[in-house]
């Protein structure tokens, strides 16, 4: 089953991750606090 490709402006699915500063991050909690969130993906080591 293929998943639909999101469109620009679509909401991201809720997730938990680790920040670049090794801190836990929870999208649901950040949004509940009224924070704006921007996700950036980078390659890492070149």
C-alpha positions as CSV (number, residue, x, y, z in Angstrom):
1,X,0.0,0.0,0.0
2,X,1.5,3.4,-1.0
3,X,1.3,6.3,1.3
4,X,0.2,9.7,0.0
5,X,2.9,12.3,-0.4
6,X,2.1,15.3,1.8
7,X,1.4,18.7,0.2
8,X,3.1,21.9,1.2
9,X,1.4,23.2,4.3
10,X,0.1,19.9,5.5
11,X,0.4,19.2,9.2
12,X,3.1,16.8,10.2
13,X,2.2,13.6,12.0
14,X,2.8,13.8,15.8
15,X,6.2,12.5,16.7
16,X,8.9,12.3,19.4
17,X,12.6,12.8,18.6
18,X,15.9,14.0,19.9
19,X,17.1,17.5,19.1
20,X,20.6,18.4,17.7
21,X,21.5,19.3,21.3
22,X,20.5,15.8,22.5
23,X,17.3,17.0,24.2
24,X,14.0,15.1,23.9
25,X,11.4,16.7,21.7
26,X,7.7,16.0,21.6
27,X,5.7,17.7,18.8
28,X,2.3,17.3,20.6
29,X,3.7,19.0,23.7
30,X,5.3,21.8,21.8
31,X,2.1,22.6,19.8
32,X,0.1,22.4,23.1
33,X,2.3,25.2,24.4
34,X,1.5,27.3,21.4
35,X,4.9,27.1,19.9
36,X,5.6,27.3,16.2
37,X,7.7,24.3,14.9
38,X,9.9,24.1,11.9
39,X,11.5,20.8,11.0
40,X,14.9,20.8,9.3
41,X,16.5,17.7,7.9
42,X,20.2,17.7,7.3
43,X,22.6,15.1,6.1
44,X,24.9,15.1,9.1
45,X,28.6,14.4,8.5
46,X,29.9,15.3,5.0
